[in-house]
Amino acid sequence: MAEVILQEGETLESALRRFKRKVQQEDIIKDIKRHSYYMKPGEKRRLKEALARKRNRKKRARELE
């Protein structure tokens, strides 16, 4: 759980920036999105394979340049 304690003389805006940075570092948003819906095992596999194909295409394109 991300927690930010307001320091003496610190503005609310700077504390909010620190909180957002901490949430991003801990991958809280990514975890929430991943658990927001159920994905069937077959769907997970297809998505994983599609991402692998995309990575390979990008890798080959970089090698050709």
C-alpha positions as CSV (number, residue, x, y, z in Angstrom):
1,M,0.0,0.0,0.0
2,A,1.5,3.3,-1.0
3,E,1.5,5.9,1.7
4,V,2.9,9.4,1.8
5,I,3.2,11.4,5.0
6,L,2.9,15.2,4.6
7,Q,6.1,16.8,5.8
8,E,6.4,20.0,7.7
9,G,5.9,23.0,5.3
10,E,5.3,20.7,2.3
11,T,2.5,21.8,-0.1
12,L,-0.3,19.4,-0.9
13,E,0.7,19.4,-4.6
14,S,4.2,18.2,-3.9
15,A,2.9,15.5,-1.6
16,L,0.5,14.4,-4.3
17,R,3.4,14.2,-6.9
18,R,5.3,12.0,-4.5
19,F,2.3,9.8,-4.0
20,K,1.8,9.4,-7.8
21,R,5.4,8.6,-8.2
22,K,5.3,6.0,-5.5
23,V,2.1,4.4,-6.9
24,Q,3.8,4.2,-10.3
25,Q,7.0,2.6,-8.9
26,E,5.0,-0.1,-7.1
27,D,3.0,-1.0,-10.2
28,I,-0.3,-0.7,-8.3
29,I,-2.2,0.6,-11.3
30,K,-0.9,-2.2,-13.6
31,D,-1.9,-4.8,-10.9
32,I,-5.4,-3.3,-10.6
33,K,-6.0,-3.4,-14.3
34,R,-4.7,-7.0,-14.5
35,H,-7.2,-8.1,-11.8
36,S,-10.1,-6.0,-13.0
37,Y,-11.5,-8.8,-15.2
38,Y,-11.0,-12.6,-15.6
39,M,-9.1,-13.8,-18.6
40,K,-9.5,-17.4,-19.7
41,P,-6.3,-19.4,-19.9
42,G,-6.6,-19.7,-23.7
43,E,-7.0,-15.9,-24.0
44,K,-3.9,-15.4,-21.9
45,R,-2.0,-17.8,-24.1
46,R,-3.1,-16.1,-27.3
47,L,-2.3,-12.7,-25.9
48,K,1.2,-13.8,-24.8
49,E,1.9,-15.3,-28.3
50,A,0.7,-12.2,-30.0
51,L,3.0,-10.1,-27.8
52,A,5.9,-12.4,-28.6
53,R,5.2,-12.1,-32.4
54,K,5.1,-8.3,-32.0
55,R,8.5,-8.3,-30.2
56,N,10.1,-10.5,-32.8
57,R,8.8,-8.3,-35.6
58,K,10.3,-5.2,-33.9
59,K,13.6,-7.1,-33.3
60,R,13.8,-8.1,-37.0
61,A,13.0,-4.6,-38.1
62,R,15.8,-3.2,-36.0
63,E,18.3,-5.8,-37.3
64,L,17.5,-4.9,-40.9
65,E,18.2,-1.2,-40.4
